[in-house]
Amino acid sequence: MFDLRPASPADRAALYRICLQTADSGADGTHLYRDPLLVGHIYAGPYLMFAPEHTFVLEDGEGVCGYVLGVADTPAFEARLEREWWPALRAQYPDPVNVPPHERTPDERLTHLIHHPSLHDPALLADYPAHLHIDLLPRAQGRGQGRRLLERLLLSLREAGAPGVQLGVGGRNTRAQAFYRHLGFSELRRTPGGSLVLGLKL
Ligand SMILES: CC(C)(COP(=O)(O)OP(=O)(O)OC[C@H]1O[C@@H](n2cnc3c(N)ncnc32)[C@H](O)[C@@H]1OP(=O)(O)O)[C@@H](O)C(=O)NCCC(=O)NCCS
């Protein structure tokens, strides 16, 4: 019923759509953003572009309904985005630097990230140089497909030589937190805002 396959450039629109439809702590975030492409520009597009070997999609009769994506070498990926991904987006979306942080709209908060990306904690990168994101639409959730996707990505990151993988999860997304812990991830760090960084040795 569900087919798991490597992503292709033709999946870009589906990845962006799923990214938005899971952007509100795992629930549909469509109502939060005026520009429907912003979240995908940050959390989906660059992975498909620069790490297609670690990007997998889940498909059913209705189409693509989930993905997992990641990179084995986070510092190299962040450096590449600085050279080849952010410049075009920075030209397209002005930096809301003059709007005080607490007055920024959700779109402006993401646009600020395009100009000032939130980089991974260097202290964690030696042991956990890889990172990932996973999102399934509701119709694919709770059927073992999240585990299946995650295990496929962990295999490809292990084959690429990464000794560990980390991920960020929002404080309100308790369902995803429990999923990751069930699959062996443990807490590496907690941010002041309540988000968690979880990690797994590969
Ligand atoms: C979080 C998410 C990836 C989990 O995928 P899923 O397909 O729903 O989970 P699965 O059915 O594959 O569950 C895998 C295992 O985790 C367990 N599990 C899943 N959710 C759990 C929970 N909330 N608490 C405890 N165990 C949980 C399952 O029981 C299952 O155990 P088993 O394989 O040992 O029988 C998926 O629900 C999702 O994409 N949610 C919306 C987007 C999101 O929140 N993404 C993460 C952003 S950080």
The ligand as an SDF file (V2000), in Angstrom:
LIG
                    3D

 48 50  0  0  0  0  0  0  0  0999 V2000
    6.2520   11.7310   14.1820 C   0  0  0  0  0  0  0  0  0  0  0  0
    6.0630   10.7980   12.9830 C   0  0  0  0  0  0  0  0  0  0  0  0
    7.2580   10.9120   12.0450 C   0  0  0  0  0  0  0  0  0  0  0  0
    5.9810    9.3480   13.5010 C   0  0  0  0  0  0  0  0  0  0  0  0
    5.7230    8.4820   12.4160 O   0  0  0  0  0  0  0  0  0  0  0  0
    4.5350    7.4110   12.4780 P   0  0  0  0  0  0  0  0  0  0  0  0
    4.4160    6.7870   11.1580 O   0  0  0  0  0  0  0  0  0  0  0  0
    3.3130    8.1020   13.0020 O   0  0  0  0  0  0  0  0  0  0  0  0
    5.0720    6.3970   13.5800 O   0  0  0  0  0  0  0  0  0  0  0  0
    5.1130    4.7910   13.3980 P   0  0  0  0  0  0  0  0  0  0  0  0
    3.7220    4.2890   13.2190 O   0  0  0  0  0  0  0  0  0  0  0  0
    6.1100    4.4150   12.3780 O   0  0  0  0  0  0  0  0  0  0  0  0
    5.6480    4.3580   14.8440 O   0  0  0  0  0  0  0  0  0  0  0  0
    6.8990    3.6860   14.9910 C   0  0  0  0  0  0  0  0  0  0  0  0
    7.0250    3.2010   16.4030 C   0  0  0  0  0  0  0  0  0  0  0  0
    7.0120    4.3470   17.2880 O   0  0  0  0  0  0  0  0  0  0  0  0
    5.9730    4.1750   18.2350 C   0  0  0  0  0  0  0  0  0  0  0  0
    5.3750    5.4770   18.4660 N   0  0  0  0  0  0  0  0  0  0  0  0
    4.9140    6.3370   17.5410 C   0  0  0  0  0  0  0  0  0  0  0  0
    4.4110    7.4190   18.1310 N   0  0  0  0  0  0  0  0  0  0  0  0
    4.5490    7.2070   19.4610 C   0  0  0  0  0  0  0  0  0  0  0  0
    4.1980    7.9590   20.6130 C   0  0  0  0  0  0  0  0  0  0  0  0
    3.6170    9.1510   20.5170 N   0  0  0  0  0  0  0  0  0  0  0  0
    4.4790    7.4440   21.8270 N   0  0  0  0  0  0  0  0  0  0  0  0
    5.0820    6.2460   21.9620 C   0  0  0  0  0  0  0  0  0  0  0  0
    5.4430    5.4780   20.8870 N   0  0  0  0  0  0  0  0  0  0  0  0
    5.1800    5.9810   19.6630 C   0  0  0  0  0  0  0  0  0  0  0  0
    4.9680    3.2400   17.5990 C   0  0  0  0  0  0  0  0  0  0  0  0
    4.2030    2.5720   18.5720 O   0  0  0  0  0  0  0  0  0  0  0  0
    5.8740    2.3180   16.8300 C   0  0  0  0  0  0  0  0  0  0  0  0
    6.3990    1.3240   17.6970 O   0  0  0  0  0  0  0  0  0  0  0  0
    6.8530   -0.1270   17.1460 P   0  0  0  0  0  0  0  0  0  0  0  0
    7.4500    0.0650   15.7640 O   0  0  0  0  0  0  0  0  0  0  0  0
    7.8710   -0.5840   18.1410 O   0  0  0  0  0  0  0  0  0  0  0  0
    5.6060   -0.9620   17.0970 O   0  0  0  0  0  0  0  0  0  0  0  0
    4.7400   11.1070   12.2260 C   0  0  0  0  0  0  0  0  0  0  0  0
    3.6330   10.9020   13.0830 O   0  0  0  0  0  0  0  0  0  0  0  0
    4.6920   12.5070   11.6580 C   0  0  0  0  0  0  0  0  0  0  0  0
    5.2270   12.7660   10.6010 O   0  0  0  0  0  0  0  0  0  0  0  0
    4.0020   13.4490   12.3560 N   0  0  0  0  0  0  0  0  0  0  0  0
    3.7640   14.8020   11.8460 C   0  0  0  0  0  0  0  0  0  0  0  0
    5.0240   15.5740   11.5150 C   0  0  0  0  0  0  0  0  0  0  0  0
    6.0100   15.6110   12.6460 C   0  0  0  0  0  0  0  0  0  0  0  0
    5.6710   15.8280   13.8070 O   0  0  0  0  0  0  0  0  0  0  0  0
    7.2910   15.3990   12.2900 N   0  0  0  0  0  0  0  0  0  0  0  0
    8.3930   15.4610   13.2300 C   0  0  0  0  0  0  0  0  0  0  0  0
    8.8810   16.8480   13.3400 C   0  0  0  0  0  0  0  0  0  0  0  0
   10.2540   16.9710   14.4730 S   0  0  0  0  0  0  0  0  0  0  0  0
  1  2  1  0
  2  3  1  0
  2  4  1  0
  2 36  1  0
  4  5  1  0
  5  6  1  0
  6  7  2  0
  6  8  1  0
  6  9  1  0
  9 10  1  0
 10 11  2  0
 10 12  1  0
 10 13  1  0
 13 14  1  0
 14 15  1  0
 15 16  1  0
 15 30  1  0
 16 17  1  0
 17 18  1  0
 17 28  1  0
 18 19  1  0
 18 27  1  0
 19 20  2  0
 20 21  1  0
 21 22  1  0
 21 27  2  0
 22 23  1  0
 22 24  2  0
 24 25  1  0
 25 26  2  0
 26 27  1  0
 28 29  1  0
 28 30  1  0
 30 31  1  0
 31 32  1  0
 32 33  2  0
 32 34  1  0
 32 35  1  0
 36 37  1  0
 36 38  1  0
 38 39  2  0
 38 40  1  0
 40 41  1  0
 41 42  1  0
 42 43  1  0
 43 44  2  0
 43 45  1  0
 45 46  1  0
 46 47  1  0
 47 48  1  0
M  END
$$$$
